Amino acid sequence: MCHQSVSLAARVLESAGICTVIVGAAMDIVNHCGVPRFLYNDMPLGNPLGKPLDHSMQRQTLHQALDLVDVATGPVVARTEFHWSLDDAWRANFMRIDLGDGPGKP
């Protein structure tokens, strides 16, 4: 789901007294919407809790998000310690459609 949509829904829920925590990678959008609790996970979009099938990473991210409910006394942006890879090379190719030998590729 879109970071902006989730952030706006969180604001409505918070105004009704329901606690929320947003976990995502689009910090600029979430900060602009002004949510009270945001856990930033520097992963490619679509992977908010971590790498696919890395259950340990996903569980730790979820626990960190839930901990924000207990410890946050005001608006907070926290960060996970996880990285998608050893370097940032994945960023240059993320969401590129001109790579590979698939159908329609040279």
C-alpha positions as CSV (number, residue, x, y, z in Angstrom):
1,M,0.0,0.0,0.0
2,C,1.1,3.6,-0.7
3,H,3.1,5.3,2.1
4,Q,0.9,8.4,1.8
5,S,-2.4,6.5,2.1
6,V,-1.2,4.5,5.1
7,S,0.1,7.7,6.7
8,L,-3.1,9.5,6.2
9,A,-5.1,6.5,7.5
10,A,-2.8,6.4,10.6
11,R,-3.6,10.1,11.3
12,V,-7.3,9.4,11.3
13,L,-6.9,6.3,13.5
14,E,-4.7,8.3,15.9
15,S,-7.3,11.0,16.2
16,A,-9.8,8.3,17.2
17,G,-7.5,7.1,19.9
18,I,-6.1,4.1,18.1
19,C,-2.3,3.7,18.3
20,T,-0.5,3.2,15.0
21,V,3.1,2.6,13.8
22,I,4.1,3.0,10.2
23,V,6.9,0.8,8.9
24,G,8.3,1.8,5.6
25,A,11.1,3.1,3.4
26,A,9.7,6.4,2.0
27,M,10.8,8.7,4.9
28,D,10.1,11.9,3.0
29,I,6.4,11.0,2.4
30,V,5.8,9.7,5.9
31,N,7.4,12.7,7.5
32,H,5.4,15.1,5.3
33,C,2.2,13.4,6.4
34,G,3.2,13.8,10.1
35,V,2.6,10.4,11.7
36,P,3.4,9.9,15.4
37,R,5.4,6.7,15.1
38,F,7.5,5.8,12.1
39,L,10.0,2.9,11.8
40,Y,12.3,3.5,8.8
41,N,13.6,0.4,7.2
42,D,16.0,1.2,4.4
43,M,14.8,-1.6,2.0
44,P,13.5,-1.5,-1.5
45,L,9.8,-0.6,-1.7
46,G,7.6,-3.6,-1.2
47,N,9.8,-5.0,1.6
48,P,8.9,-3.0,4.7
49,L,9.7,-5.8,7.2
50,G,12.9,-6.9,5.5
51,K,14.2,-9.4,3.0
52,P,11.8,-12.1,1.6
53,L,12.0,-15.3,3.6
54,D,14.4,-13.8,6.2
55,H,12.0,-14.5,9.1
56,S,14.5,-13.4,11.7
57,M,14.9,-10.0,10.1
58,Q,11.2,-9.6,9.7
59,R,10.4,-10.7,13.3
60,Q,13.0,-8.3,14.7
61,T,11.6,-5.4,12.6
62,L,8.1,-6.2,13.8
63,H,9.2,-6.3,17.4
64,Q,11.0,-3.0,17.0
65,A,7.9,-1.5,15.6
66,L,5.7,-2.8,18.4
67,D,8.3,-1.5,20.9
68,L,7.6,2.1,19.6
69,V,4.1,1.8,21.0
70,D,5.6,1.3,24.5
71,V,8.4,3.8,24.4
72,A,7.3,6.7,22.2
73,T,6.1,9.6,24.3
74,G,5.8,11.9,21.4
75,P,6.3,11.8,17.6
76,V,9.3,9.6,16.8
77,V,11.2,8.3,13.8
78,A,13.3,5.2,14.6
79,R,15.5,3.3,12.2
80,T,16.2,-0.4,11.9
81,E,19.8,-1.6,11.8
82,F,19.2,-3.8,8.7
83,H,20.7,-3.4,5.2
84,W,19.5,-4.9,1.9
85,S,23.0,-5.8,0.9
86,L,26.6,-5.1,1.8
87,D,26.7,-2.0,-0.4
88,D,24.2,0.4,-2.0
89,A,24.6,-0.9,-5.5
90,W,21.0,-2.2,-5.4
91,R,19.7,1.4,-5.5
92,A,21.0,2.0,-9.0
93,N,19.1,-0.9,-10.4
94,F,16.0,-0.9,-8.3
95,M,12.8,-1.0,-10.4
96,R,14.7,-0.9,-13.7
97,I,12.8,-2.6,-16.5
98,D,15.6,-2.6,-19.1
99,L,17.7,-5.3,-17.5
100,G,17.8,-9.1,-18.2
101,D,17.2,-11.5,-21.0
102,G,13.4,-11.9,-20.5
103,P,10.7,-11.6,-23.1
104,G,11.2,-8.5,-25.3
105,K,14.8,-8.1,-24.1
106,P,17.8,-8.1,-26.5
